[in-house]
Amino acid sequence: MAADRQKPSEKALWSRLRRQLDRIGFSSARNLAFSPHGLPLRNIHVFRRGEMISGPVLNLHSCCMLWICCSGFGFLLVDGARFELTQGEGVLILPGQPHMRLPDEKERSVHWLLIRFETEDTGALAHLRNTRFRLSGENLNVLSLLLSHYVRLREEPHAENICGSALQLFLDLLPGNSVEPAGLLPTSGPGGAAAYVRELCELLMREPPVPDPFQQVAARWSVTPEYLRVVFRRQLGATPGVFLRRKKLNLAQHLLSNSDLAISEIALRCGFSGVYSFSRFFRKHGGLSPRAYRKNAQSGGEN
């Protein structure tokens, strides 16, 4: 009983985490990325995200990404499934999973902690795919250990091994704290601009593509497809056509960099009828031919 009383409360743990987060930057630059010895994890990088400044962006990475909501309320769309996350909840995004942040009709603030890392054994994390987890007190303690040594990487020679071990333990603890898999459930309550856009993004990101997504959402909310197109552009700063082009380009870049698929196969995966139309699209929007982009990625160039 005495030992239990000495354990810090969840409120105290979050207070300590926030102080540690104040020392972690918002930059996604990899100047503090590290690879601990003796672990399958490498290129670990910890950073923060706050409010959306330039609107939601569709992302697709070749690494794993832990998104943890540290305060506020935020929406993530992963593989076409919507996650509504509040403090202490998170999602693990695996390589190749398209994802993006979504707007909130109530304009609530959100503060994210992101942990990016690579591993050759992604199969060991497959059970966490499209699953929301909730941090326990043990998770918070391990996360605090990781953060406290992460900010001292340059000064302490063994800090990266402690950080790596803490991240491995954090991942090992997640299965016991997972919540029900996210589903494509209708948004509850009255509709609004952000609710419309969230549903449209869910449909636009599905594979294979859903026919007439604007017509489907318009019928559900008793508005016109034309109105939804205007709302979509205002909320995301891009037309539906631009959004879909970004989706195709991101998928093509990912497959060129991280697969051995022939360019003709990648063209079909991205929705093109042939290599010629795919190459013309990729050169116009990506700046290089698909072959040149793949060669640059394989030689270690930025993609």
C-alpha positions in Angstrom: 0.0 0.0 0.0 2.8 2.4 0.9 4.5 1.7 -2.4 1.3 2.4 -4.3 0.9 5.7 -2.6 4.4 6.7 -3.6 3.6 6.1 -7.3 3.1 9.4 -9.2 -0.4 10.1 -10.4 -1.2 10.3 -14.1 -1.6 14.0 -13.7 1.9 14.3 -12.2 3.3 12.1 -15.0 1.8 14.4 -17.7 3.1 17.4 -15.9 6.6 16.0 -16.0 6.2 15.0 -19.7 5.1 18.5 -20.7 8.3 20.0 -19.1 10.4 17.6 -21.0 8.5 18.3 -24.2 9.3 22.0 -23.9 12.9 20.9 -24.6 12.0 19.0 -27.8 11.8 21.1 -30.9 9.1 21.3 -33.6 11.5 20.7 -36.4 11.3 17.5 -38.4 15.0 17.8 -39.4 17.0 14.7 -38.5 19.8 16.5 -36.7 19.2 14.4 -33.6 18.3 11.1 -35.3 20.3 8.1 -33.8 20.6 4.4 -34.1 21.2 2.5 -30.8 23.5 -0.5 -30.6 22.1 -4.0 -30.5 18.5 -3.2 -31.3 16.5 -3.6 -34.6 15.5 0.1 -34.3 17.4 2.7 -36.1 17.3 6.4 -37.3 15.1 7.3 -34.3 14.0 10.9 -34.3 11.7 12.6 -31.8 9.9 15.9 -32.5 6.7 17.8 -31.9 3.8 19.1 -34.0 1.3 21.8 -33.2 -1.5 23.4 -35.1 -1.9 22.9 -38.9 -0.4 26.0 -40.5 -0.7 25.4 -44.2 -3.6 23.0 -44.1 -3.7 19.1 -44.0 -1.1 17.3 -46.1 -1.3 13.8 -47.4 1.8 11.8 -46.3 3.3 8.4 -47.1 6.6 7.4 -45.5 9.0 4.5 -45.6 9.5 4.6 -41.8 7.3 4.0 -38.8 5.7 6.9 -37.1 4.2 7.1 -33.6 1.7 9.9 -33.3 0.9 10.6 -29.6 -1.7 13.3 -28.6 -0.2 15.1 -25.6 -2.9 17.7 -25.2 -6.0 18.8 -26.9 -8.0 16.9 -29.5 -7.0 15.9 -33.0 -8.1 13.9 -36.0 -5.8 11.5 -38.0 -6.8 9.7 -41.2 -4.8 6.5 -41.7 -5.5 4.1 -44.6 -8.9 5.7 -44.9 -9.8 5.0 -41.3 -10.5 8.0 -39.0 -9.0 8.3 -35.5 -10.3 10.8 -33.0 -7.5 11.2 -30.4 -7.3 13.1 -27.2 -4.6 13.3 -24.5 -2.8 10.0 -23.9 -4.0 8.3 -27.1 -2.0 7.5 -30.1 -1.6 5.6 -33.4 1.4 3.7 -34.9 1.6 4.3 -38.6 3.6 1.6 -40.5 5.7 2.1 -43.7 3.5 2.7 -46.7 0.4 3.7 -44.9 -1.1 7.0 -46.3 -2.1 9.4 -43.5 -3.0 13.0 -42.9 -4.2 15.3 -40.2 -7.8 16.5 -40.5 -9.5 19.7 -39.5 -11.8 19.9 -36.4 -15.0 21.8 -36.8 -14.7 23.1 -33.2 -11.2 24.4 -34.0 -9.8 22.8 -30.8 -6.0 23.0 -30.3 -3.8 19.9 -30.4 -0.2 19.1 -29.5 1.4 16.0 -30.9 4.6 14.1 -30.0 6.0 12.2 -33.0 8.6 9.5 -32.9 9.9 8.4 -36.2 12.0 5.2 -36.5 13.0 2.5 -38.9 13.1 -1.3 -38.4 13.6 -4.3 -40.6 11.1 -6.3 -38.6 7.9 -4.3 -39.3 6.0 -7.7 -39.2 6.4 -7.6 -35.4 4.4 -4.4 -35.3 1.6 -5.5 -37.8 -0.8 -6.3 -34.9 -0.9 -2.6 -34.1 -1.9 -1.6 -37.6 -5.0 0.7 -37.7 -5.4 0.4 -33.9 -5.7 3.3 -31.4 -3.8 2.8 -28.1 -4.1 4.6 -24.8 -1.0 5.2 -22.7 -0.9 3.6 -19.2 1.2 4.9 -16.3 3.9 2.5 -17.3 3.9 3.8 -20.8 4.2 7.4 -19.5 7.2 6.5 -17.3 9.0 4.8 -20.2 8.2 7.7 -22.5 9.6 10.1 -19.9 12.8 8.1 -19.7 13.1 8.3 -23.5 12.6 12.0 -23.6 14.9 12.8 -20.7 17.8 11.1 -22.4 16.9 12.2 -25.9 17.6 15.9 -25.1 21.0 14.8 -23.8 22.2 12.8 -26.8 25.0 15.1 -27.6 26.4 15.2 -24.0 25.9 11.6 -22.9 27.7 8.9 -25.0 25.3 6.1 -23.8 22.1 8.1 -24.0 21.1 6.7 -27.4 21.2 3.2 -26.1 18.9 4.1 -23.2 16.6 5.9 -25.6 16.5 3.0 -27.9 15.8 0.5 -25.1 13.0 2.8 -23.8 11.4 3.0 -27.2 11.6 -0.8 -27.6 10.0 -1.3 -24.2 7.3 1.3 -25.1 6.4 -0.6 -28.3 6.4 -3.9 -26.3 3.8 -2.4 -23.9 1.4 -1.2 -26.5 -0.6 -4.4 -27.2 -1.9 -4.4 -23.7 -3.2 -0.8 -24.1 -4.8 -1.0 -27.5 -8.4 0.1 -28.1 -10.8 -1.1 -30.7 -9.6 -0.8 -34.3 -10.7 2.4 -35.9 -13.7 2.1 -38.3 -15.3 4.1 -41.0 -18.2 5.1 -38.8 -20.4 8.1 -39.8 -19.6 11.3 -38.0 -22.1 11.8 -35.2 -24.0 15.0 -34.5 -24.8 17.8 -37.0 -22.7 18.2 -40.1 -20.2 21.1 -40.6 -17.4 22.0 -43.0 -14.8 19.9 -41.1 -17.1 16.9 -40.9 -17.9 17.0 -44.6 -14.1 17.2 -45.4 -13.2 14.3 -43.1 -15.7 12.0 -44.8 -14.6 13.1 -48.2 -11.0 12.4 -47.4 -11.9 9.0 -46.1 -13.6 8.1 -49.4 -10.9 9.7 -51.5 -8.1 7.7 -49.8 -9.8 4.3 -50.1 -8.4 1.7 -52.4 -9.8 1.0 -54.9 -11.3 4.5 -55.3 -14.9 5.0 -54.4 -17.1 6.2 -57.3 -18.7 9.6 -56.9 -17.6 10.4 -53.3 -19.0 13.9 -53.5 -22.4 12.6 -54.5 -22.3 10.1 -51.6 -21.5 12.7 -48.9 -23.8 15.3 -50.4 -26.7 12.8 -50.2 -25.9 11.9 -46.6 -25.8 15.6 -45.4 -28.5 16.9 -47.8 -26.2 19.4 -49.5 -25.1 19.8 -53.1 -21.9 18.3 -54.5 -20.9 21.8 -55.8 -21.1 23.2 -52.2 -18.9 20.3 -51.0 -16.3 21.1 -53.6 -16.1 24.7 -52.4 -15.9 23.6 -48.7 -13.2 21.1 -49.6 -11.1 23.7 -51.2 -11.5 26.2 -48.4 -10.7 23.6 -45.7 -7.7 22.0 -47.4 -6.4 24.8 -49.6 -6.6 22.5 -52.6 -9.2 21.2 -55.1 -10.2 17.5 -55.1 -8.1 17.1 -58.2 -5.0 18.5 -56.6 -5.6 16.3 -53.5 -5.8 13.2 -55.7 -2.7 14.2 -57.7 -0.8 14.4 -54.5 -2.0 11.0 -53.4 -0.9 9.5 -56.7 2.5 11.2 -56.6 3.1 10.2 -53.0 2.3 6.6 -53.7 4.4 6.5 -56.9 7.4 8.0 -55.0 7.0 5.5 -52.2 6.9 2.5 -54.6 9.8 3.8 -56.7 11.9 4.2 -53.6 10.9 1.2 -51.5 9.9 -1.6 -53.9 11.3 -3.6 -56.8 8.1 -3.3 -58.8 8.6 -2.6 -62.5 7.6 1.0 -63.5 4.8 -0.5 -65.6 3.4 -2.2 -62.5 3.7 1.0 -60.4 1.8 2.9 -63.1 -1.1 0.5 -62.8 -1.0 0.6 -59.0 -1.3 4.4 -59.2 -4.3 4.3 -61.6 -2.6 4.9 -65.0 -3.4 2.9 -68.1 0.2 2.8 -69.2 3.8 3.8 -68.6 3.7 6.8 -71.0 0.8 8.6 -69.2 2.4 7.7 -65.8 5.8 9.0 -66.8 4.4 12.3 -68.2 2.4 12.8 -65.0 5.4 12.0 -62.7 7.8 14.2 -64.6 5.3 17.1 -64.6 4.5 16.9 -60.8 7.7 15.3 -59.5 10.3 17.0 -61.5 12.1 13.8 -62.7 11.3 10.8 -64.8 10.3 7.7 -62.7 13.5 6.0 -63.7 15.7 9.0 -62.7 13.8 9.4 -59.4 14.3 5.7 -58.5 18.0 5.9 -59.4 18.4 9.0 -57.2 16.6 7.3 -54.3 18.7 4.2 -54.6 21.9 6.2 -54.5 20.9 7.9 -51.3 19.4 11.1 -52.6 16.5 12.8 -50.9 13.1 11.7 -52.2 
